Amino acid sequence: MTLPIELYTEVTCPWCIIGHHRLDKILAERFPELDVDIRQHPVLLLPDAPAEGLHIPDLLRSRYGVTDPKVSFARPEAEARASGLDLDLSRQAWTYRTQAAHGLILAARERGTQHRLAVAITGAHFLEAKNISDADILADIAVAYGFERQEARALALDPAQHRRVEQEAARSAAAGVRSVPHFVFGGRFAVSGGRSEEEIALAIQQATGGATTNHEGS
């Protein structure tokens, strides 16, 4: 069987890089023979972020009253380490608009590389502290996932593709997605937010009727 997985994420959300990592880890370790079709959907947490980005310590202070970013970073970093992901959120001091990144991720669907590209862009943001709103940086990443560099750069800059992302994000919200990552397995079993490996694995088991059947996501 092929298990469809609808995955709603935001590139710049720490829990989404953890969710990507946990999903891939679970599929590889616990369901090595299960064929999956992972479809990525955009969620825009800061759709109006300025082109130059927002300084995360300033954002945490102004929006949440957090004066020490390490306080906010502690839990997701610990959760990431528990799953074998070395996540140091202080590496990336900025958060950016993500319409361009999501536009490329949407376009990668027809190339069969959508999930892997989403993982790569999210990793570039958090692990390499790259500006994933920059069309040249996105194009450099996308060439490994079925794109010609100029084609990827043009897509990243295309206002029509940005509008498509915004429309898709509106559909995500209309579908009831309130926290990310949001997974829907087999069209019926949904889990949201910073869920454990066990919770994600249980949802997959339920969606497959308990079968533990290569993670070959799109």
N, C-alpha and C positions, 0 to 999 in steps of 0.2 A: 504494500500500500504506500501511497504518498500522502504524508500528513501536511496539509496546508497550515502555515503559521502566519498570522497577520501580526506585524510588529510595529507598534507606534512609538517613535522615539524622537528626541531632540538631540542634535549632534553635540551640543555644549552642556548637556545635563550629566553630572557625574554618575548618577544612578543608571544612566543609559549605557555608559561604557561598561559598567559592572554587569548590567543585564545582558549585553552582547556577549561578554566573556563567559558568563554563567551558562547561557543558552548553548553556545558552541561547545563548552566543556562537557555539559550534560549529554548533548547529542553524541559527542565523540566517545565518551566513557561509558555511558549507560545504554545508549541506543545506537550502537555502531552499525547496525544493518538497516536502520530506518531511513527511508528516502523522505526528504522534506522539501517543501516549496515555501521559502520564506519571502514574504512580500512586505516591503518596508513602506510605512506611511509617515508623512511629516507631521510633527507637532511644533508649533512656533511659540516658544516661551517668551522671547523678547523680539517680536516682529519689527519694532520700531527702533531697535538699537542703532546708534549713529555709525556711520561708515568706519570711523576710527576705532570703534569698539567701546566697551565699558570696562573700567578698572574694577576688578572683582572686589577688592577690599572696600572701595567706595560704595559699590552697589550693595554689599552686605550691610554696610553701616547705614546707608540712607533708607533701604527698603525694610531691613529686619532689625536694625539697632545692634548689629553684631560688631563689636569693636576689635575682637581678636579672631581673624579668619580661621585660625587653627581649631577653634571651638566648633565651627561648622564643618570643618574638614575631617574631624576625628572619626566620626561614625562611618561615612562612606569609605574612607581609607582603610579602616579596620575590616569592613565587610569585603573590600577588594582583596586585601591580604589573605583573608580566610579562604578565598577561592583561587589563590595563587596569582593574583594580579598586583604588580608593584605600581600602585597608584599614589603619586605624591601631588596633591592638588595645588600645592604652592608653586609647582613648575609653571603653571599657566596663570598669569596674573590678569588676563583679559578675557572677556567674552564678546562674541561677535554676532552680527546678523547671520542667519543661516539659510536664507532663501537660495543663494547660489549653490551652496553645498547640497541642499535637498533637491534642487533642480537637477543636478548631476545624478544623484541617487535615483530619482524617478526615471531619468533617461537610461540608466543602467539596467532597468528591468528587462528590456528587450534584448540585452546582451547576455543575460544570464549571470550577471556579476553584481546584482544590486546589493545583496546582503554583505558580500565581501568588501565592496566599495564603502558602504556605510560604516563598517567596522574600521576600515583603513582611515577614513576621514575623521571619525571620532577619536581614533588613536593618535592621529597627527595633532589634533587639538590638545588633548590632555597629556600625552606622553612625550610629544616633541615641541609643545608650546608654539605651534604654528598658527598663523592667522588664516583660518579656514573660510574667511570671506574674500580672500584674495584670489582672483581668477587664475593667476599664474601658479600659485601654490596648488590650487585644486586641479589644474591641468596636469601638473607634475605627478600628482597622485593618480589621476584617472587613466594615464597611459598604460598602467599595469592591469587595467580592468576593462579592456575592449574599446578604448577611445583613442582617436588620433588627438595629438596635443592641441592643435588649433580648433578642432571640433569641440573638445572639452572646454577650452577657454571661451569659445563663442557661446556655448550653452550656459556657462557660469555667468556671463554678462548679459544674457538675453532677458529683457524685461518681461516678455511673454512667458518665459519659463518660470520666472519669479511669481508671476500672477497665477500660474498653474499650481505652484507650490502653495500659495496662499489659499487657493480654492480647495486644494486637497486638505490643508490644515483645518479649514472651516468644516469640511466633512468629518474629519477626525473628531472635532469638538461636538458636532451634531450627533455623532455616534456614541457620545457619552464618555469619551476619553478625557479624564480629569487629571490623571497622574501618569508619569512616564518612568520607566518603560511600561508599556501596556501590551500584553501578549494575548492573542486569541488562538487557541489550538483546536484545529478541526472544526472551526466555525462555531464552537459551543463552549469551550472551557477557557475562561479568561482569568488572568492574574495581572495585577497592576502594582507598580512601585518597586521598592527595594526588596523583592522577595528572595527567599533563600533558595539554594540549590534544590533542597528537598521539596519545596512547594512547587517549583517549576517542573521538576521531574514528575511529581504526582499528577500535575495537570496534563503532562504528555502521556503518562500511563492511562489516565482516564480517557483522553482523546483517541488513544489507540486500542481501547478495550483491554488494557493491561498487557498488550504485547510489547516485548522489548526487542523490537525488530530493527551509515555512512552518511554521514551527514554530508549531504550534497546540496546545500541551500543555494538559492539563486542570488 
